[in-house]
Amino acid sequence: MSATERFERAVRKVQADGRIPALSVALHRADRDPWSLTVGTSGNPAHPLDGASRFRIGSVTKTFTAVLVMQARDDGLLDLDDPVSAHLDVPAHGDATIRRLLSHTAGYQREPYGDVWDTLIAPDAAALVAGLERAERVLPTGRRFHYSNLGLAVLGQVVARLRGGTWESVLTERILAPLGLTATTVAPTAEAAVGYLVDAYSDAARPEPRLDMGGVSPAAQLWSTATDMARWAAFLTSPETVDPGGAVLAPATVEEMRWPHTTTDEAQWAVGFGLGLILLPQGKRVVHVGHDGAMPGFLASVYGRRGGEGNPGALGAAVLASSGTGAAMFDLVHELLAIAVEADPAEIRPWSPGEPAPAAYRSVLGPWWGEGFQQIFSWHDGTLQARAADAPAGSPPAVFRPLPDNPDVLRTISGREVGELLRLTRDEQGTVVRMHWATYRFTRGLETFDGRSPSEG
């Protein structure tokens, strides 16, 4: 069975077994044309279900707001450790930092003050902020993960104020337009599918009401297509490919967003949370990065795949459903990403000879001992690298970059001991005979900490 056939079968099975009126799915990857499929009925007589049908993506919206916050940080408009009160006039809870709000560790209650999901009336931006006076801090700052729509909504208002516009205008100008996400909108369009609640004991399905999120929009408002969302997932995993000019965000900043800040369950470390992003480890140094979403009548799951054999890069998938109860779709996005690398892996690029290591670093190459363990130093891709001799296959090396004014002192720029210095010591002939990495001594032979060989009598 081909990859496409496996994709299609998996999608059709979830739609049928989950009793989902409409399911729209897309896969984006760097080395193939996008793949997409729709199954079911839109519920919209004016626009039958197709790839242009729009679905609510709920909390996937938060990933866009998080990127807007990081843009503001990179532009010097805020610091992640600033209290929110430094940028927004709030009546309470202003000591919560930007970083804590992004990672859902600020302790804010889940929703804005009031019964939004009962009244179906969301506060506008001003009422959202004013409502902080009556909202609770349900946990101490940093105590643990606690998901908060309120927290991300407040960050959306921070961004709007800093940029001198609305959250919607800033989003369109700074993300949607540069990335060409033309099918992603704040309001539903004529192509919008109908969202349903499917009866548990019959095949009946009732349309859910459409709720405008008002001031809470930065947390849950957006509508989109599966194709747009698969591209967005690819950006969150491979911005250097999807946005090579860095018009939206520098790759290093997206990498910062992907670093886990907390786990969502203290006993089962299966889900992590970065800066606005959900992190789902898949084993063997593979992680899926993105977000899920839910709104009345709609579910969404948007993830990209980082690492792993066969990964072509910029690999993202989106599954959008017009049912508020079709939870089977949440596993589908991860199944599609796995099928992509198993059944249609990226082509293996042939190795070709490269330039030798510069003369100044040739005596560094090979095995060195430190703390009783062996590290192998090598030169690849124009950089000095180090990897533990017993490191599992596929584990990334430490990579070093010489300081501009001293080639014998190098900064670790990735991998083990990132940020630390590697200092080289040479003999009279210029050969490196000793190194210090993060202040630990490295020698060609195995030595005790006081410099003696274990084989000495």
WOLIN-V515390 format. One record per residue. N is the residue number from 1. RES is the residue in three letters. PHI is phi in whole degrees, -180 to 180 (999 if undefined). PSI is psi in whole degrees, -180 to 180 (none if undefined). BURIAL is + if it has 24 or more other ideal C-beta (glycine too) atoms within 12 Angstrom, else -. Layout:
# WOLIN-V515390
[[N & RES & PHI & PSI & BURIAL] [N & RES & PHI & PSI & BURIAL]]
This chain:
# WOLIN-V515390
[[1 & MET & 999 & 130 & -] [2 & SER & -72 & 167 & -] [3 & ALA & -60 & -44 & +] [4 & THR & -61 & -42 & -] [5 & GLU & -65 & -38 & -] [6 & ARG & -67 & -41 & +] [7 & PHE & -56 & -52 & +] [8 & GLU & -64 & -41 & +] [9 & ARG & -64 & -42 & -] [10 & ALA & -62 & -42 & +] [11 & VAL & -66 & -47 & +] [12 & ARG & -64 & -36 & -] [13 & LYS & -66 & -44 & -] [14 & VAL & -65 & -41 & +] [15 & GLN & -63 & -41 & +] [16 & ALA & -75 & -50 & -] [17 & ASP & -68 & -35 & -] [18 & GLY & -84 & -6 & +] [19 & ARG & 51 & 56 & +] [20 & ILE & -102 & 120 & +] [21 & PRO & -54 & -45 & +] [22 & ALA & -139 & 135 & +] [23 & LEU & -131 & 126 & +] [24 & SER & -123 & 128 & +] [25 & VAL & -134 & 143 & +] [26 & ALA & -147 & 152 & +] [27 & LEU & -130 & 131 & +] [28 & HIS & -117 & 139 & +] [29 & ARG & -152 & 158 & +] [30 & ALA & -69 & -28 & +] [31 & ASP & -110 & 10 & +] [32 & ARG & -141 & 162 & -] [33 & ASP & -68 & 151 & -] [34 & PRO & -59 & 145 & +] [35 & TRP & -113 & 140 & +] [36 & SER & -149 & 160 & +] [37 & LEU & -157 & 140 & +] [38 & THR & -122 & 143 & +] [39 & VAL & -138 & 130 & +] [40 & GLY & 114 & -153 & +] [41 & THR & -132 & 142 & +] [42 & SER & -75 & -23 & +] [43 & GLY & 78 & 1 & +] [44 & ASN & -113 & 100 & +] [45 & PRO & -57 & -29 & -] [46 & ALA & -77 & -17 & -] [47 & HIS & -147 & 89 & -] [48 & PRO & -56 & 156 & -] [49 & LEU & -60 & 127 & +] [50 & ASP & -156 & -173 & -] [51 & GLY & -64 & -18 & +] [52 & ALA & -90 & -4 & +] [53 & SER & -64 & 138 & +] [54 & ARG & -101 & 139 & +] [55 & PHE & -126 & 151 & +] [56 & ARG & -72 & 138 & +] [57 & ILE & -109 & 3 & +] [58 & GLY & 51 & -126 & +] [59 & SER & -72 & -7 & +] [60 & VAL & -59 & -25 & +] [61 & THR & -53 & -35 & +] [62 & LYS & -59 & -32 & +] [63 & THR & -66 & -33 & +] [64 & PHE & -69 & -44 & +] [65 & THR & -63 & -39 & +] [66 & ALA & -62 & -42 & +] [67 & VAL & -64 & -39 & +] [68 & LEU & -61 & -39 & +] [69 & VAL & -64 & -44 & +] [70 & MET & -68 & -34 & +] [71 & GLN & -60 & -45 & +] [72 & ALA & -62 & -39 & +] [73 & ARG & -63 & -48 & +] [74 & ASP & -64 & -28 & +] [75 & ASP & -87 & 4 & -] [76 & GLY & 79 & 15 & -] [77 & LEU & -84 & -20 & +] [78 & LEU & -157 & 167 & +] [79 & ASP & -118 & 144 & -] [80 & LEU & -63 & -23 & +] [81 & ASP & -96 & 9 & -] [82 & ASP & -69 & 143 & +] [83 & PRO & -71 & 150 & +] [84 & VAL & -61 & -28 & +] [85 & SER & -66 & -16 & -] [86 & ALA & -71 & -17 & -] [87 & HIS & -128 & -8 & +] [88 & LEU & -146 & 133 & +] [89 & ASP & -78 & 99 & -] [90 & VAL & -113 & 146 & +] [91 & PRO & -81 & -14 & -] [92 & ALA & -162 & 161 & +] [93 & HIS & 60 & 27 & +] [94 & GLY & -75 & -9 & +] [95 & ASP & -79 & -11 & -] [96 & ALA & -62 & 132 & +] [97 & THR & -85 & 160 & +] [98 & ILE & -57 & -45 & +] [99 & ARG & -61 & -44 & +] [100 & ARG & -65 & -38 & +] [101 & LEU & -67 & -40 & +] [102 & LEU & -64 & -36 & +] [103 & SER & -96 & 7 & +] [104 & HIS & 58 & 42 & +] [105 & THR & -124 & 20 & +] [106 & ALA & -87 & -14 & +] [107 & GLY & 85 & 5 & +] [108 & TYR & -62 & 146 & +] [109 & GLN & -61 & 162 & +] [110 & ARG & -65 & -46 & +] [111 & GLU & -118 & 164 & +] [112 & PRO & -59 & 161 & +] [113 & TYR & -60 & 136 & +] [114 & GLY & 110 & 179 & -] [115 & ASP & -107 & 68 & -] [116 & VAL & -56 & -42 & +] [117 & TRP & -81 & -4 & -] [118 & ASP & -100 & -46 & -] [119 & THR & -82 & -22 & -] [120 & LEU & 60 & 30 & -] [121 & ILE & -124 & 114 & -] [122 & ALA & -92 & 149 & +] [123 & PRO & -70 & 151 & +] [124 & ASP & -77 & -179 & -] [125 & ALA & -59 & -44 & +] [126 & ALA & -67 & -42 & -] [127 & ALA & -69 & -33 & +] [128 & LEU & -59 & -50 & +] [129 & VAL & -67 & -44 & +] [130 & ALA & -61 & -33 & -] [131 & GLY & -67 & -14 & +] [132 & LEU & -60 & -26 & +] [133 & GLU & -63 & -29 & -] [134 & ARG & -106 & -6 & -] [135 & ALA & -76 & 153 & +] [136 & GLU & -95 & 152 & -] [137 & ARG & -98 & 96 & +] [138 & VAL & -77 & -16 & -] [139 & LEU & -142 & 154 & +] [140 & PRO & -64 & 151 & -] [141 & THR & -55 & 130 & +] [142 & GLY & 78 & 2 & -] [143 & ARG & -63 & -45 & -] [144 & ARG & -172 & 173 & -] [145 & PHE & -68 & 131 & +] [146 & HIS & -148 & 110 & +] [147 & TYR & -62 & 134 & +] [148 & SER & -142 & 111 & +] [149 & ASN & -63 & -37 & +] [150 & LEU & -60 & -44 & +] [151 & GLY & -61 & -46 & +] [152 & LEU & -71 & -32 & +] [153 & ALA & -64 & -41 & +] [154 & VAL & -63 & -41 & +] [155 & LEU & -63 & -35 & +] [156 & GLY & -63 & -37 & +] [157 & GLN & -72 & -33 & +] [158 & VAL & -61 & -48 & +] [159 & VAL & -61 & -45 & +] [160 & ALA & -59 & -43 & +] [161 & ARG & -66 & -45 & +] [162 & LEU & -64 & -33 & +] [163 & ARG & -91 & -8 & +] [164 & GLY & 71 & 34 & -] [165 & GLY & -146 & -161 & -] [166 & THR & -97 & 162 & +] [167 & TRP & -57 & -41 & +] [168 & GLU & -63 & -46 & +] [169 & SER & -67 & -39 & -] [170 & VAL & -67 & -42 & +] [171 & LEU & -59 & -48 & +] [172 & THR & -64 & -45 & +] [173 & GLU & -70 & -38 & -] [174 & ARG & -103 & -12 & +] [175 & ILE & -131 & -58 & +] [176 & LEU & -62 & -47 & +] [177 & ALA & -66 & -49 & -] [178 & PRO & -60 & -35 & -] [179 & LEU & -92 & -2 & +] [180 & GLY & 70 & 30 & -] [181 & LEU & -87 & 67 & +] [182 & THR & -73 & -18 & -] [183 & ALA & -94 & 6 & +] [184 & THR & -102 & 120 & +] [185 & THR & -138 & 160 & +] [186 & VAL & -79 & -39 & +] [187 & ALA & -103 & 151 & -] [188 & PRO & -66 & 148 & +] [189 & THR & -109 & -178 & -] [190 & ALA & -63 & -21 & -] [191 & GLU & -86 & 4 & +] [192 & ALA & -64 & 132 & +] [193 & ALA & -76 & 160 & +] [194 & VAL & -89 & 134 & +] [195 & GLY & -93 & 139 & +] [196 & TYR & -125 & 157 & +] [197 & LEU & -108 & 118 & +] [198 & VAL & -91 & 131 & +] [199 & ASP & -63 & 140 & -] [200 & ALA & -73 & -23 & -] [201 & TYR & -121 & 9 & -] [202 & SER & -153 & -178 & -] [203 & ASP & -94 & 14 & -] [204 & ALA & -74 & 148 & -] [205 & ALA & -141 & 132 & +] [206 & ARG & -116 & 133 & -] [207 & PRO & -61 & 139 & -] [208 & GLU & -89 & 152 & +] [209 & PRO & -69 & 151 & -] [210 & ARG & -89 & 126 & -] [211 & LEU & -112 & 122 & +] [212 & ASP & -83 & 126 & +] [213 & MET & -82 & -6 & +] [214 & GLY & 53 & -123 & +] [215 & GLY & -70 & -13 & +] [216 & VAL & -91 & 2 & +] [217 & SER & -52 & -39 & +] [218 & PRO & -62 & -12 & +] [219 & ALA & -101 & -21 & +] [220 & ALA & -164 & 16 & +] [221 & GLN & -91 & -27 & +] [222 & LEU & -68 & 152 & +] [223 & TRP & -116 & 149 & +] [224 & SER & -165 & -179 & +] [225 & THR & -109 & 162 & +] [226 & ALA & -63 & -37 & +] [227 & THR & -65 & -45 & +] [228 & ASP & -60 & -43 & +] [229 & MET & -72 & -32 & +] [230 & ALA & -66 & -37 & +] [231 & ARG & -67 & -40 & +] [232 & TRP & -64 & -42 & +] [233 & ALA & -61 & -39 & +] [234 & ALA & -64 & -37 & +] [235 & PHE & -63 & -42 & +] [236 & LEU & -68 & -20 & +] [237 & THR & -103 & -32 & +] [238 & SER & -139 & 66 & +] [239 & PRO & -62 & -29 & +] [240 & GLU & -65 & -22 & -] [241 & THR & -94 & -46 & +] [242 & VAL & -76 & -34 & +] [243 & ASP & -131 & 66 & +] [244 & PRO & -61 & -25 & -] [245 & GLY & -86 & -3 & -] [246 & GLY & 66 & 32 & -] [247 & ALA & -66 & -31 & -] [248 & VAL & -97 & -51 & +] [249 & LEU & -160 & 143 & +] [250 & ALA & -67 & 142 & -] [251 & PRO & -54 & -37 & +] [252 & ALA & -64 & -32 & -] [253 & THR & -73 & -40 & +] [254 & VAL & -64 & -38 & +] [255 & GLU & -61 & -40 & +] [256 & GLU & -61 & -39 & +] [257 & MET & -65 & -30 & +] [258 & ARG & -81 & -9 & +] [259 & TRP & -73 & 129 & +] [260 & PRO & -68 & 131 & +] [261 & HIS & -102 & -24 & +] [262 & THR & -161 & 162 & +] [263 & THR & -104 & 153 & -] [264 & THR & -87 & -10 & +] [265 & ASP & -144 & 120 & -] [266 & GLU & -66 & -26 & -] [267 & ALA & -96 & -23 & -] [268 & GLN & -130 & 99 & -] [269 & TRP & -82 & 62 & -] [270 & ALA & -101 & -17 & -] [271 & VAL & -134 & 129 & +] [272 & GLY & -113 & 165 & +] [273 & PHE & -134 & 128 & +] [274 & GLY & -98 & -138 & +] [275 & LEU & -94 & 85 & +] [276 & GLY & 84 & 4 & +] [277 & LEU & -125 & 139 & +] [278 & ILE & -86 & 138 & +] [279 & LEU & -122 & 119 & +] [280 & LEU & -118 & 100 & +] [281 & PRO & -63 & 139 & +] [282 & GLN & -114 & 2 & +] [283 & GLY & 91 & 156 & -] [284 & LYS & 55 & 44 & -] [285 & ARG & 61 & 33 & -] [286 & VAL & -113 & 136 & +] [287 & VAL & -138 & 140 & +] [288 & HIS & -100 & 131 & +] [289 & VAL & -121 & 130 & +] [290 & GLY & 166 & -135 & +] [291 & HIS & -168 & 154 & +] [292 & ASP & -106 & 165 & +] [293 & GLY & -148 & 151 & +] [294 & ALA & -148 & 134 & +] [295 & MET & -142 & 163 & +] [296 & PRO & -51 & 116 & +] [297 & GLY & 88 & -2 & +] [298 & PHE & -140 & 146 & +] [299 & LEU & -133 & 149 & +] [300 & ALA & -144 & 146 & +] [301 & SER & -142 & 121 & +] [302 & VAL & -134 & 112 & +] [303 & TYR & -143 & 150 & +] [304 & GLY & -117 & 161 & +] [305 & ARG & -110 & 127 & +] [306 & ARG & -108 & 130 & +] [307 & GLY & 80 & 180 & +] [308 & GLY & 94 & 150 & +] [309 & GLU & -66 & 140 & -] [310 & GLY & 84 & -1 & +] [311 & ASN & -76 & 121 & +] [312 & PRO & -81 & -7 & +] [313 & GLY & 88 & 154 & +] [314 & ALA & 50 & 42 & +] [315 & LEU & -96 & 110 & +] [316 & GLY & -137 & 150 & +] [317 & ALA & -137 & 152 & +] [318 & ALA & -139 & 137 & +] [319 & VAL & -128 & 119 & +] [320 & LEU & -119 & 131 & +] [321 & ALA & -129 & 145 & +] [322 & SER & -100 & 47 & +] [323 & SER & -145 & 136 & +] [324 & GLY & -82 & -5 & +] [325 & THR & -123 & 2 & +] [326 & GLY & -82 & 61 & +] [327 & ALA & -64 & -15 & -] [328 & ALA & -61 & -22 & +] [329 & MET & -69 & -20 & +] [330 & PHE & -67 & -31 & +] [331 & ASP & -80 & -23 & +] [332 & LEU & -62 & -41 & +] [333 & VAL & -60 & -37 & +] [334 & HIS & -75 & -33 & +] [335 & GLU & -64 & -42 & +] [336 & LEU & -64 & -41 & +] [337 & LEU & -64 & -38 & +] [338 & ALA & -69 & -43 & +] [339 & ILE & -60 & -39 & +] [340 & ALA & -58 & -42 & +] [341 & VAL & -87 & -21 & +] [342 & GLU & -83 & -47 & -] [343 & ALA & -95 & -20 & -] [344 & ASP & -143 & 63 & +] [345 & PRO & -68 & 159 & -] [346 & ALA & -62 & 150 & -] [347 & GLU & -65 & 144 & -] [348 & ILE & -81 & 122 & -] [349 & ARG & -80 & 133 & -] [350 & PRO & -68 & 144 & -] [351 & TRP & -79 & 145 & -] [352 & SER & -139 & 149 & -] [353 & PRO & -60 & 148 & -] [354 & GLY & -125 & -169 & -] [355 & GLU & -75 & 145 & -] [356 & PRO & -70 & 165 & -] [357 & ALA & -64 & 145 & -] [358 & PRO & -57 & 150 & -] [359 & ALA & -54 & -35 & -] [360 & ALA & -65 & -21 & -] [361 & TYR & -116 & 3 & +] [362 & ARG & -67 & -33 & -] [363 & SER & -77 & -4 & +] [364 & VAL & -85 & -26 & +] [365 & LEU & -66 & 145 & +] [366 & GLY & 110 & -167 & -] [367 & PRO & -82 & 141 & -] [368 & TRP & -136 & 154 & +] [369 & TRP & -114 & 136 & +] [370 & GLY & -152 & 135 & +] [371 & GLU & 58 & 24 & -] [372 & GLY & 86 & 4 & -] [373 & PHE & -124 & 153 & -] [374 & GLN & -96 & 134 & -] [375 & GLN & -118 & 139 & +] [376 & ILE & -104 & 120 & +] [377 & PHE & -98 & 138 & +] [378 & SER & -147 & 172 & +] [379 & TRP & -123 & 114 & +] [380 & HIS & -142 & 145 & -] [381 & ASP & 54 & 35 & -] [382 & GLY & 75 & 18 & -] [383 & THR & -137 & 152 & +] [384 & LEU & -79 & 134 & +] [385 & GLN & -134 & 160 & +] [386 & ALA & -143 & 142 & +] [387 & ARG & -144 & 139 & +] [388 & ALA & -59 & 140 & +] [389 & ALA & -60 & -31 & -] [390 & ASP & -103 & 19 & -] [391 & ALA & -65 & 139 & -] [392 & PRO & -60 & 149 & -] [393 & ALA & -57 & 136 & -] [394 & GLY & 90 & -9 & -] [395 & SER & -72 & 140 & -] [396 & PRO & -74 & 148 & -] [397 & PRO & -81 & 165 & +] [398 & ALA & -77 & 140 & +] [399 & VAL & -123 & 138 & +] [400 & PHE & -117 & 150 & +] [401 & ARG & -134 & 126 & +] [402 & PRO & -65 & 146 & +] [403 & LEU & -67 & 147 & -] [404 & PRO & -58 & -33 & -] [405 & ASP & -104 & 3 & -] [406 & ASN & -157 & 99 & -] [407 & PRO & -68 & -13 & -] [408 & ASP & -91 & 4 & +] [409 & VAL & -125 & 121 & -] [410 & LEU & -122 & 145 & +] [411 & ARG & -95 & 135 & +] [412 & THR & -78 & 116 & +] [413 & ILE & -101 & -12 & +] [414 & SER & -163 & 163 & -] [415 & GLY & 83 & -157 & +] [416 & ARG & -56 & 139 & +] [417 & GLU & 59 & 33 & +] [418 & VAL & -55 & 136 & -] [419 & GLY & 95 & -23 & -] [420 & GLU & -81 & 162 & -] [421 & LEU & -94 & 146 & +] [422 & LEU & -114 & 118 & +] [423 & ARG & -109 & 131 & +] [424 & LEU & -101 & 138 & +] [425 & THR & -118 & 128 & -] [426 & ARG & -113 & 157 & -] [427 & ASP & -88 & -173 & -] [428 & GLU & -64 & -25 & -] [429 & GLN & -87 & -1 & -] [430 & GLY & 90 & 5 & -] [431 & THR & -81 & 135 & -] [432 & VAL & -72 & 120 & +] [433 & VAL & -114 & -13 & -] [434 & ARG & -157 & 148 & +] [435 & MET & -136 & 154 & +] [436 & HIS & -127 & 121 & +] [437 & TRP & -120 & 119 & +] [438 & ALA & 54 & 34 & +] [439 & THR & 78 & -7 & -] [440 & TYR & -82 & 136 & +] [441 & ARG & -78 & 137 & +] [442 & PHE & -121 & 131 & +] [443 & THR & -131 & 164 & +] [444 & ARG & -69 & -32 & +] [445 & GLY & -109 & 162 & -] [446 & LEU & -73 & 124 & +] [447 & GLU & -134 & 154 & -] [448 & THR & -72 & 171 & -] [449 & PHE & -66 & -21 & -] [450 & ASP & -98 & 17 & -] [451 & GLY & 84 & 26 & -] [452 & ARG & -112 & 146 & -] [453 & SER & -78 & 139 & -] [454 & PRO & -66 & -14 & -] [455 & SER & -90 & -5 & -] [456 & GLU & -68 & 146 & -] [457 & GLY & -73 & none & -]]
